[in-house]
Amino acid sequence: NSIKKKRKKNNKEKKSIKVMLSVILAIIFVGSITVFALYSTNVIQNNDNKTQIVDMKDAFIGTIVAINGNTATINVTSGDVLKSADKINIDLKDNTFEKGDKVKVTYKGYIMETYPAKVDMETIQKVETSKVVKLYTTLIDDIVTQDSGLNGGMQYIAIDINSFTTFIEEELKQGQIQSLMYPKMSEEDKTDIINYLYKYHDNIKVASYNDLKEQGLVIEGEDVIPHIDGILIYVTKLEKKSDDNYIVSMVKYRSGLGAIFPEYNAKYKDNKWTFEITSMAIS
């Protein structure tokens, strides 16, 4: 009997030990998941008591649209951060960047839900834009600064992005291939060109002249020359000489009596475009 009692006691102790071990293992397992979760994500609560779970370390791509001291504002074009904000402020620290630069930023920790939002940047690097984006941004730099009097008091810059992609290669009646052909442009290319304009103004409109008119932004009257309170940029022709040489005609419009019509001969070499103005009409 005494032996049986000892066996029962030992069995109970073994069961208790097993239960305790199971509990300990369960705690360790849950703890490890929690630690992993805390490492991967972080729950934050802003001043408005809004709770948000964000990645501890992530990356996004965008264009620098403003620089104030060491703080750069980025229009975000891709990355999970878009779920929280489309504009992000970062500290450039000792990095040298300019407005209009396309960049990739890695960050960790909180997304502070100010506007623009803020992140703790880890790294920043410049992202190369496509060849066609480089072509048009190079010409935009020139046309925006040409005849600066047209820019006086402008409240916005409008860009007719569709005019940049209108022409396609087509066959002429004579059986020859027409040389009017725009280089291929992706939606990302269009976005990069539009964002680039923020280096010149913080109000950018994607619109044609007719779009502006429909929106009531063309000022008209019996004794008033039709005009806008901004400038409108669009392309009228692109002649392809070769993959590295284009003739481009553009317009910067303010009114019927306030516009310029430069024609550029643009050439691509060593990963950049250079140009000369072959003609300039002024209204």
MOPEMO-V511535 format. One record per helix or strand of 2 or more residues. SS is the DSSP state (H for helix, E for strand). FROM is the first residue (numbers start at 0). LEN is the number of residues. If there is no record, write none. Layout:
SS|FROM|LEN  SS|FROM|LEN
This chain:
H|1|39  E|40|5  E|50|5  E|56|12  E|70|8  H|79|4  E|86|5  E|101|11  E|116|10  H|130|15  H|147|4  E|156|3  H|160|4  H|186|13  E|203|3  H|208|6  E|218|3  E|223|19  E|244|11  E|257|12  E|271|11
